[in-house]
Amino acid sequence: PRVYQSVNPFTETLKQQWADATPEEIEALLARMDAAPVLPLETRMANLLKFAELTEAKIKEISTLVAEDMGKPMKYAIEEVGFSAQLARFFSENAPRMLEDELVEDGAEMKKYVRFEPQGIILGIKPFNFPWTVPLICALPALVSGNKFLLKPAECCP
């Protein structure tokens, strides 16, 4: 299996290393995710709001990790992490409107609707340049929609 390393770009010190998950570990994870119940919309909205609050409460701690991991100036790391809290609030506040049934106006006698329902496990393959925000741009709407989300860094990412 491949071994990955997280190296602080400022100090070039090894922060962490890990190996690829085995096929058995991946299958077990997918089975657990698939078995997890779909939470009610109100609970999903509250979870995103709680995520935003925790992110804001720990913004310096999270931003430090982002800055160390990416070699990003702290100012930009704080902006990135703060933006993710705003995204979580946006999806929490707008989920009912975004997920409500939509009437299809096609002139037919019978009314037709588009209904938004959870689809299961959503896989996000994301680059590393915004390690906090880019995965969340995909994960937050997936989660508030009742799906599960699995993140895999892109192959090209260091």
GIWOCOR-V686317 format. One record per residue. N is the residue number from 1. D_FIRST is the distance of its C-alpha to the first C-alpha in Angstrom with 2 decimals. Layout:
n=N d_first=D_FIRST
n=N d_first=D_FIRST
This chain:
n=1 d_first=0.00
n=2 d_first=3.75
n=3 d_first=6.46
n=4 d_first=9.70
n=5 d_first=13.12
n=6 d_first=16.49
n=7 d_first=19.22
n=8 d_first=22.88
n=9 d_first=24.39
n=10 d_first=27.74
n=11 d_first=26.93
n=12 d_first=23.58
n=13 d_first=22.54
n=14 d_first=19.08
n=15 d_first=19.54
n=16 d_first=16.22
n=17 d_first=12.48
n=18 d_first=9.77
n=19 d_first=6.14
n=20 d_first=5.68
n=21 d_first=8.06
n=22 d_first=8.03
n=23 d_first=10.77
n=24 d_first=13.12
n=25 d_first=12.88
n=26 d_first=13.59
n=27 d_first=16.39
n=28 d_first=17.85
n=29 d_first=17.99
n=30 d_first=19.65
n=31 d_first=22.04
n=32 d_first=23.09
n=33 d_first=23.64
n=34 d_first=25.57
n=35 d_first=27.70
n=36 d_first=28.68
n=37 d_first=32.28
n=38 d_first=33.49
n=39 d_first=35.45
n=40 d_first=38.95
n=41 d_first=39.34
n=42 d_first=41.25
n=43 d_first=38.43
n=44 d_first=35.86
n=45 d_first=38.30
n=46 d_first=38.85
n=47 d_first=35.11
n=48 d_first=34.80
n=49 d_first=37.91
n=50 d_first=36.55
n=51 d_first=33.33
n=52 d_first=35.68
n=53 d_first=37.73
n=54 d_first=34.84
n=55 d_first=33.39
n=56 d_first=36.87
n=57 d_first=37.34
n=58 d_first=34.12
n=59 d_first=34.26
n=60 d_first=34.34
n=61 d_first=31.42
n=62 d_first=29.21
n=63 d_first=30.56
n=64 d_first=29.78
n=65 d_first=26.08
n=66 d_first=26.19
n=67 d_first=28.17
n=68 d_first=25.93
n=69 d_first=22.74
n=70 d_first=24.39
n=71 d_first=27.09
n=72 d_first=29.49
n=73 d_first=33.06
n=74 d_first=33.80
n=75 d_first=36.53
n=76 d_first=34.20
n=77 d_first=31.61
n=78 d_first=34.52
n=79 d_first=35.69
n=80 d_first=32.29
n=81 d_first=31.97
n=82 d_first=35.66
n=83 d_first=35.32
n=84 d_first=32.64
n=85 d_first=35.20
n=86 d_first=37.77
n=87 d_first=35.51
n=88 d_first=35.02
n=89 d_first=38.81
n=90 d_first=39.48
n=91 d_first=37.42
n=92 d_first=38.83
n=93 d_first=42.38
n=94 d_first=42.21
n=95 d_first=40.19
n=96 d_first=43.36
n=97 d_first=44.79
n=98 d_first=41.59
n=99 d_first=40.93
n=100 d_first=44.52
n=101 d_first=45.57
n=102 d_first=46.88
n=103 d_first=50.00
n=104 d_first=49.82
n=105 d_first=53.17
n=106 d_first=53.84
n=107 d_first=57.55
n=108 d_first=57.14
n=109 d_first=59.10
n=110 d_first=56.13
n=111 d_first=54.00
n=112 d_first=50.29
n=113 d_first=47.60
n=114 d_first=44.01
n=115 d_first=42.26
n=116 d_first=39.03
n=117 d_first=36.96
n=118 d_first=33.41
n=119 d_first=31.01
n=120 d_first=28.13
n=121 d_first=24.63
n=122 d_first=24.42
n=123 d_first=21.15
n=124 d_first=21.41
n=125 d_first=19.25
n=126 d_first=20.69
n=127 d_first=20.88
n=128 d_first=20.87
n=129 d_first=24.45
n=130 d_first=26.00
n=131 d_first=23.26
n=132 d_first=25.79
n=133 d_first=28.18
n=134 d_first=26.31
n=135 d_first=24.21
n=136 d_first=27.43
n=137 d_first=29.48
n=138 d_first=27.53
n=139 d_first=26.92
n=140 d_first=30.51
n=141 d_first=32.36
n=142 d_first=29.84
n=143 d_first=30.26
n=144 d_first=34.02
n=145 d_first=34.31
n=146 d_first=32.96
n=147 d_first=29.48
n=148 d_first=26.16
n=149 d_first=23.75
n=150 d_first=19.97
n=151 d_first=18.65
n=152 d_first=15.67
n=153 d_first=15.80
n=154 d_first=16.43
n=155 d_first=13.92
n=156 d_first=16.48
n=157 d_first=16.54
n=158 d_first=15.78
